[in-house]
Amino acid sequence: IQPNNNNNNNEDDDSYNNRRLRYAEGVLANRTKRIALVLEKCFDSLNHQAILRTADCLGIQYIYVILPPIWKGKEPSHITKNKLNTKVAKNHNFLTFRYFKSTTDCINQLREDNYKIWVTDLSVESSCLDDESIVLPNKVAIVVGKESTGCSNEMLERADKRIYLKLFGFSDSLNLSVATALVLQYLFIKCPEARGDLSEDEKISIRSEWYTELAKSEKQKQLYSESINNPPLPLEDLRRCNSLKRTHFNKKIHKKIKILEASQQHHEEVQ
């Protein structure tokens, strides 16, 4: 939330702190509980990272994680530190997670939370999201399975609906993180009112967690704490202003690109 690697950012500057909180409020205003995301035994850490980053960017707040066997027995904090890169681990702190050791436990919790379960599935029993007759329920949990075989038989059998997106290439499936992003974005396009439906009580609870996470200095801790029940107006445009765009670049990737470009230029000059 708002880059903190800019040398011009002063943690004790009132205008910086105000914009930081307004940015957080802009994110919070677009969060949804109507659409939740379920990861059923997704074990590839890169896919896991990409899916969580996508969920955060699109406004998903609630993530249900059914742990793959290789992660069972480990605390969620251990998973966060060892399976996610720094940027995703940071975003991880602004999402709400529930962890489960079995598919059964997760399904039971989803039912208790009043979610309809829609499972992504490429079988002929699935309904295409393009179908105009498909209407988004009041609360729906989108389930994506593991990379090799998809969702489990138990999840498929107990789902309220199986869904898929039409593909038109020689490849008949997508990378898990890409498929997840497309399905979620399609649902928001189909039902834009799903975004920004958190209750005031939920916002206060989430805001309290976010402001605590965002506060680094003692002044920020005091200022942000005082703003929980009286937050600033949210930013309507969450894009970075032009003066901050350069700070968004990954320095390692930028350096690698420069080296490759220099090598290519040298190769062309020699020829």
ZIGI-V790488 format. One line per field, one symbol per residue. phi: phi as a letter, one per 40 degrees, with the letter a starting at -180 (. if undefined). psi: psi as a letter, one per 20 degrees, with the letter a starting at -180 (. if undefined). burial: b if it has 24 or more other ideal C-beta (glycine too) atoms within 12 Angstrom, else e. A space follows every 50 residues. Layout:
# ZIGI-V790488
phi = ???
psi = ???
burial = ???
This chain:
# ZIGI-V790488
phi = .fdbbccccbcbcccccccccccdcccccbcbbcbbbbbcgcbccccdcc ccccdccchcbbbbbcccdcbcgbcdcccdcbbbcccccccdcbbbbbbb cacdcccccccccgccbbbcacccccbcccccccbcccabbcbbbcccbg ccccccccccabbabcbbbccbabddccccccccccccccbccccgbccc ccccccddcccccccbccccdccccccdcaccccccbccccdcbcccccc ccccccccccccccccccccc
psi = oopjjphiooijpghghghghhgghhghijqqihorpponkpiohggggg ghgggghijphpppoopqhiiqiqqhhggghiiqrgghhghhijqoqpqq iqhgggghggghjkpqoppppjriiqppiipiippprhpppppqarhgjb qrhggghiqhqpqrppqkahpjrrqghggggggghghhghmhihpljqrh gggggggggghghhpgrhggggghghigimqrqqphojqqqhiihhiiqo hgggggggggghggggghhg.
burial = bbbbeeeeeeeeeeebbebbbbbbbbbbbbbbbbbbbbbbbbbebebbbb bbbbbbbbbbbbbbbbbbeebeeeebeebbeebbeeebbbbbbbbbbbbb eebeebbebbeeeebbbbbbbbeeebbebeeeebebeebbbbbbbbbeeb bbeebbebbbbbbbbeeeeeeeebebbebbbbbbbbbbebbeebbbbbee eebeebbeebbebbbeeeebeebbeebbeebbeebeeeeeeeeeeeeeee eeeeeeeeeeeeeeeeeeeee
